[in-house]
């Protein structure tokens, strides 16, 4: 920052103090003396008015002011008369020297400890116009004059008012010394200069450091705005001030929260949009893969059907046995194509959520026994030994028809990959709130790199072997789709002597109030 606020405050303070000091110096030089003189003139006028009132009171009592003063005088100042008290206050408070002369009796009253004869002579000089000192008249009134007088004897100036009171017989002189106002102004200006310089230095340092309370919140707001510009909305203004800066800080906090929410919503919308785009790309890729895989899978059976059909058409099968063989191949390949198409339709319905699941409570153990019994002929053809481990009834909540399809696919997969002892072991056990079903078959382990791929459509570990039993590579994909629609898990692991497939279902020990719960994936 080229010019910080703290430095600006210090400069403003210095300039303001310099202006005040300069203005004070000018006022002292140009106006203080006249103001001082004017104030003393007003003092003399007030003194005349107050004494004239006492003179009037004395006349009303049939006495002159001097006689009235003497009659009420108390040397101990305990029971002062009005005149005594008035003259004492004028002398003590305003430093006034008062001379009163009764023109009828020539009595003199001087309320000062000064040279009384000198003051009396000064009054007579004014009255008779003899030996009048140098004077300049400041104000004239009906009965008295106020003037500025220079006294050579004391080498000083006085303000004096002299004349008659309203009784027209009491002559007076009221005098007040004028201090050396010029010397006082010079002294005051020097003192003001010293104090001003000290005040400037101390005040500048004080301002520089105390403005930290103002600049720190501003710097905090600046840092907050920089973080907000970098989309960091976690930082907040933490000042406790309730002034304008505090209001601005709270407003920035509200702005930060609003921007955070808005940008968060935009990010969420962008993420959803990106998901939709990714999903579209994924669907397009799946569509391309689907077309390529279907084309590849249908190419061989179509070629076989076409070849054997052409052979029949051209009369290559002359004897009944050959014709039956040709027709058998055509029927077999047609059946494989039909099975694959149905499986694809089923899988597509599951993946896109078009096939609803019927949740119901059933005995999983009983379902396993039924599937094994139904596959008895196929088991005999494969020369396999299928064993269901003894277990108690296990009630689960699922779509019985689709779970039957899962178990059937697992069993068919096991039958198609049997080797060695040609044994299949099926187990079902209840583990708390879940039931675990495993299907083990003896044979070769699946390569570790192929384990995650076996759930992909059309993936075949041994394509030559798969072709021999008519596998399409879709069965395990259907299993995965069914278990995903149930929100449950399935998997495969290599074990000693073979491969074990598994899946889980939620247990339901108590009978439901309704036999069937409709749910959509």
N, C-alpha and C positions, 0 to 999 in steps of 0.2 A: 504494500500500500504506500503510495507516494506521500499522502498527507493523512495520517490517522486522525480519528475523532479526538483521541486524547490530546494530541498535539494542537488540534484546532481549538479545543476547549481552553488549553493553556494560553494560546495566543489571544483568544477572545478576552480571557480574564486580564491578561497584561494590558491589552489595548483599553479595556474598560477602566481599569485602575489608573492607567496613565491619563485617560480623559478626565476622570474624576479629580485626580490630583492637580492637573493643569487648570481645570475649571475652578477648583478651590483656590488655587494661587491667584488666578485672575480676579476672582470675586474679592479676595482679601485685599489685593492691591487697589482695586478700583472702587469698591463699594463699602468696605468695612469702616473706613474713617467717617464717611458721611452717615452711615447707619448708626455708628456710635454717637456721633454728635446729635443726630435726630432723636435718638433714644434719651439723651440727657436733656434735650429741649422739652420733650414730653414729660420728663420727670419734674422739671422746674414748673411746668404748667400745672401738673397735678398738685405740687406743693403749694402753689399760690391758691388754688381752689380750696384745698383743705384748711390752710391758715385763715383764708377769708371767712370760712364758715365759723371757725372758732372766734374770730373777731366779731362777727355778727352776734354770736351767743353772748360774748362779753358785753357788747353794747346793749343787748336786750336786758342784761342784768344790771345796767346802769354803771358799768365800769369800762375802763379802757382795757385793751388786751394785755398791757404790761401789768396793770394792777390785778387783773383777773388771773394772770399767770402766777404772780407772787402770792395771791391769796390761796391758791390751790396747790402751791408747791410743797413737795414732801422731800426733804433731803435724803431720806432713807429709801425712797422709791417704792414704798409699800402701798401708800394711798395716793397715787399720782392723780393730779387733775387732768382734764382733757388736753389742755395746752402743753403741760409738762410731758405727758406721754407722747403727744404728737411730735414735739421737737426732738425728743429722745430717739424715737423711731427714725425720723428723717436723718438724724446724724449718724446713727448706727448702721442703718440699712442702705441709705443712699449717699452718705458722706456729704450732706448738705450743711453749709454754714449759713445761719440766718441772723439778720440784724433787724430789730424793730425799734423805731423811734416814734415816740408820741409827740407830735408837733405842738400840742397844746401845753405839755408839761416838760418837754425836752428830755423825758426819761428814755433811757436806752436799755434794750434787752438783746443780749447776744447769746445765742444757743451754741457756743463753741468754746473751746479752750485756747483758741488762737489769739492773735494780737487784736484785742478788742478795740483799742484806740485807732489802730490802722483801719479796721473795718468801718468804724464810725466816720473817720475822715473820708473814706471811700464813698460812703453814702452822701455825705455833705458835698463832696466834689461833684457827684452826679446831679444833686439837687440844684446847686448854685452854679454849676458849669465851670468850676475852677480846678485846675490841675487834673483834668480828666485823662485817664490812661488811654493808650491805644485800644480801640475797640471797633468791632464790626457788628452792626445790628443784624440779627438773624430774624427776629419776629417783633412786630409791634402790636400791642393790644391797647384797649381804651385807657387802662390805668397803669400799665407797666410795659417795660421793654425787656426783651431777651437779647443778649449780645455776647460776643466772644471777645474776651479781653486778654491782653498780654501783660504780664506782671514782670517788670524788669528786675525787681528785687529778688524774686524767686526764679526768674528765667523760665517761667511756665505759663501755660494758658489756662484760663478759667471761663466757664459759662456762668453768666450772671443775669439775674432778673431783678429789676429795681423799679420802684414807683410807689403808688398808693393803693391801699386796700379800699374796699367799698365804703368805709366810714369817712374817707377823705381827710383823715387826720393822722393815720398811722402810716409812716414811711417805712419801707422795707428794702432789704437787700438779701437776696438768696444766692449763694455762690457755691459752685461745685467745681473742683479741679478737673481739668482734662488730662488724662494720662497721655504719655507720648505714644500716640496711636501708631505713628509711622514706625517707631522702634518696635512696638509690639507686633505689628504686621510682619516686619522682617524676621523677628524671632519666631513668630508662628509659622512663617513660610519655611524657615530652615528646619524647624521641628517636623513640619509636615513632609519635607523632602526626605529626612532620615526615616521617619515612620513609613512613608510611602514606598521607599526602596525596599525596606525590610518586609513590608506587606506584600510587595510584588514578588520577591524571592520566595518567601514562605508560602504565599498564596498559590504561586505557580506550581511549586512542588506538591502542595496539598491537592490542588486541582488535578495535577497529572496522575496522582495515585488514586484519588477518590473516583475519578472518572472510570476506573477499572470496573466499578460496579455497573456502569452503563455500557461500557464497551464489551465486557465479557459476554453478556447475553446476546449482544449483536454478533460477536464473533461466533458464538454457538449457533445462532440462526444461520449465519453464512455457511458454517460447516454442515449444518443440517440440509441446507438447500443444495450444496454440492453432492451430498449423499443421495438426496432425492433425484437429482439429475442423473446419477448413476444407477437409478432404480433400486436403491437401498432404502427401504422404508421402515427398517427396524429401529433406526435411531429416532429419538424423540427429544423435544425440548423439555427440560426438566426444571426450568427456573420457577421460583415461587413468587415472583413479582406480580403485582396486580395492576401495574401501570400499562402504558401503551405497548411497551415491549412484551410484557406478559400476554396481553391480548393477541399481539402478532404471533407469539410463540404458540399459543393454544390454537390459533387459526391454522398455522402451519402443521401442527399435529393433526388437526382434523383433515386438512388437505392431504397429508401423508397417508392417513388411514383410507380416505376416499380413493386416492390414486392406487394404493395397495390393493384395495378390494376390486377396483375397476380393472387394473392390469391383471390381477389374479383371475378375474372372470374372462378377460380376453385370452389369457394363457390357457385357461381351461377350455374355452371355445376352440382355440387353435389346436390344442391337444386332441379334442374330440374330432375336429376336422381332419387332423393328421391321421387319427385312428381310422376315420372313414376312408381317407385316401389309401392308407396302408391296407385296409380291409378290401377295398376295391382292387388294389394291385394284387393282393393275395388271391382274391376270387378269380381275377383274370389269369393269374399264374396257375391256379388250381384248374381253371377251365382248360387252359392249354395243356397242362399235364394230363387232365382227364381225357381230353380228346386223343392226345398222343398215346396214352396207356391203353385206352379202349381200342384204338386203331391197332395197336400192337397186339393186344390180347385177342382181338377178333380176326386178325390176319391169318393166323394158323388154322383155326377151325373153319373159317370160310374157304381157305385154300383146300383143306381136306375135303370139305363138302363138295366144293366145285370139282375137284379132281375125281372123286368117286362118282359123282353124278354124271360127269362126262363119260366115265368108264361104262356106266350103265347104259347111257344113251348110245354109245358107239358099239355096244355089244361085247365089251371086253370080258364081262362076266357071263360065260356061256352056260355054266352049270348052275343048278339051284344053290349049291353051297357058296359059290362065289358071289352070287347075287345077294344071298342072305348076309354074307360078310360085309359087302359094300353098303347094304342098307343099314346094318348094325353100326358101322362107323359113322354114317351120316346121322343116324338117330342119336348116337352117343355125343357127337360134337354139337348137335342141335340142343341136346339137353344141357350141355355145359354152357353154351351161349345163353340159354334161357335162365339158368341159375345165376350166371354172372350179371345179366341185366336186372333180374329181380333184386339181387344183392345191391347193385348200384342204386337202384331206385330207393330201396330201404335206407341205405347209407345217406343218400342225398336228403331224404326226408328228415333223418335224425340230425344231420349237421346243420340244416337250415331251420330247425325247430318247427317243421310242419307236421311232425308226428307226435301227438300228445301221449303222455304216459298215464296209465291207470294205476294209481297207488292203492295197494290192498295188502291185507295181512294174510300171510300163508306160511306153511311149514316148509322151510328150505330143505330139510333132510328128506322129506317125502318127495319133493320135486326132484332131487338128485336121484333117488331110487327109480322114479318113473322114467327119467331120461335114460338111465343105464339099461333098464328093461326094454325100452323102445328101440335102443340101438343094439339089441342082442344079436340080430342077424349080421349087422355090419361088424360087430366085434368078432364074431366067429369067422367071417370072411378074412379079417385082418390077422386071424390067429393070435388074438391079443387076450391078455388077462387083465380084467378091470376089477379093482377092489375098492369098495366104499368103506372107509373106516367107520366102525361102530360109533354112533353118537346119538344123543337124545334129540327129541324134536327141538328145532330152533325156529322161532317165529320171527319173521322179518317183515318190514314194510317196504314194498317195491311193486313194480309192474311185473307180475308173475310171467306173463307171456314173453316179455323182453329178456328177463333173467333166464328163462328157459333157452332163449336163443343164444345168450352169452355162454351158458354151460355147454350147449350143443356145439358151438363153434370151438370152445376149448377142447371138448372131447374129440371132435373131428380132427382138429389140429394135432392132438396127441396121437390119434390112430394113424394119421398120415406120416408121422415122423418117428414111429416106433423102430427101435433097433435093439439088438442084444437080447435081453430076457423078455422083451416085448410086454412089459408090465405097465399098467396105468393105475395110479393110486389117487383116489379123490378123498379129500377130508373137508369137514365143516366143523368149525368150533366157534363158541361164543366167547368173546372177550369184552366183558363189560357191556357197553351200549352198541357194540358192533359185532357182526358175524364175519368170519374169515373163511373163504372157500379156496382150496388149492387143488390143482390138477397136475400131477406129476407123471411124466412118461420117461421110460428109459430110452437112451439114444445119445446122439452127439450134442455137445453144448453149442449154443449159438455164439458166434464170435462176438467179443465184447463191443467191437465197433458197430455191430449190426443191432445190438439190443434196443437202442432208441428208435431205430428205423422200422422195426417190425410192425408198428401201429400205423404206418403210412400206407395209403392205398397202393395196391399193385406191387408192393415190395415183396420180394421172394429171396430167401437166403440161398436156396438151391433151386434155380429155375428149371434145371433138367429134371430133378426129382419131383418138383411141383407139377410139372407137365404130366408126369406119369400118373398121378392120382387125380388130375383135373383141377387142382387148386387155382384160384384166381387172384389171390393176394388181397382179398377184400374182407375176409372173415374177421381178422383181428381188428381191422379198422372199424367194423360194425360194433365189436365188443367195446372199443374205446369210446365210440359215440354214445352207446347205450349207458355206459357208466358215467360219462360226463353229464348226460341228461338227468341222471339220478343224483348228481353231485357227490359221487363216491369214487373210490380209487381202484385201479387195476394195475397189474404189472407182471413182470417175468424175471426170473433169476436162474442162473446156472447153478445146479447142485451136483453133488457127486453121483455119477452114473446117469445123468439126464438133465431135463429141463423142467422147471416148475412154474406154472402160470397161477395167478391169484387175483381175487377181487374181494371187495368188502361191501357189506350192506348194513343198514341200520336195524337194530333189533326192535321188536315190538312185542313185549311179553303179554301185555293186556289187550283184550279184544276191543277193537274200535267200535264206537257207537254206530258208525255206518260201515258197510262192507267195502266201500270203494271211495277213494278220494281222488278227485280229478285235479291234475296239475299239468301245466304246460311248461315246457322247457324254456 
